[in-house]
């Protein structure tokens, strides 16, 4: 394609300012207090898609937050690319750990990003990466270089499970019909080492509640004589891993895919510095399941982690109390072949079974999704590989991600098409954490690379 770099350079400031405006809106789908902000963000996305050249854009209402759908069909005989992204973001808590307000975007230069990075909630996940596709679309339409048809489906509930998206997809299979699905909600190995994510872990997310006495009790009068729900909950959680950090839930590993030595050896070729990894996190040792490397633990092995735990008195000063209830939120990252609903039930059965007398336990499933693996011999993968090579000068490395995008498996099931995960984020971008950021290099490089995917996918589809 002609003049991609020139076009991006000419419009750099506008592309950045438009993203900054998007990042200023606190589109937190998990908190109903931000309902109007989430809905406002959908309207902004709609406007930007229209400006980028879509012939038809609409706000599709759901029982939750709306889905923004847009399309430009230039010839029904040509291939169709469906772009998926999300405009909702994670809650910014804990706010005290942010170096700048999460919804007041700021550009800072860092050692890794000497050209600057934009710090804000949603900068990388997923507003920055989603918006690359909007600007790539603008380039192709404004320069008359769009080689095929394109559809956009941008949702507002990815961070809370995408339950309404699943309903929308099932009801709109003809509307969403495509030849390949393109998503940028993942990362690459390094700024100078492009990679394509070929596998995603599944997810099971639950909340547990342990109840003891019918009210909070004086810890002096009742301590040692009545089960303390917080003590019990922490013991129960601790028992979910053995001394080798192997998950103890019966049946949990029954369907886990064990990769061959050859496949693990290929994965190990990706550049990785354990010392740099530890330094970036300010830790002196890594931790995880025995027998696996750090990169294997966070990609091809399942996990169980406590995401939040609370109960009793947590205010200033002291209050000697035995709480009536204790709670925790727990996520399990799953590998292909592990069914998230089956794992959720296995967790529920086991967790309830290990509760001691004197307390009652409730397990509340929240949401989940299946894992996914995409083949590297597909036309879509080859097109992405050629696109990365053109802009980075290197063939991208296939890698499996530790993250989850539950709707990817749903797309294949309902729309019968493969998904290509062209992520431009980095592990250091602090997604879901305080001080989330996205390098300007990555943002602009994504805008330059995406149009080339369209070009090569169209050529290879002939």
Secondary structure, 3 states (H helix, E strand, C coil): CCCHHHHHHHCHHHHHHHHHHHHCCCCECCCHHHHHHHHHHHHHHHHHHHHHCCCEEEEECCCCCCEEEEEECCCCCCCEEEEEEECCECCCCCHHHCCCCCCCCEEECCCCCCCCEEECCCCCCCHHHHHHHHHHHHHHHHCCCCCCEEEEEEECCHHHCCHHHHHHHHHCCCCCCCCEEEECCCECCECCECEEEEEECEEEEEEEEEECCCCCEEHHHHCCCCCCHHHHHHHHHHCCECCCCCECCCCCCCCCCCCCHHHHHHHCCCCCCHHHHHHHHCCCCCCCCCCCCHHHHCCCCCEEEEEEEEECCCCCCCCCEECCEEEEEEEEEECCCCCHHHHHHHHHHHHHHCCCCCCEEEEEEEEEECCEECCCCCHHHHHHHHHHHHHHCCCCEEEECCCCCCHHHHHHHHHCCCEEECCCECHHHCCCCCCCEEEHHHHHHHHHHHHHHHHHHHHHCC
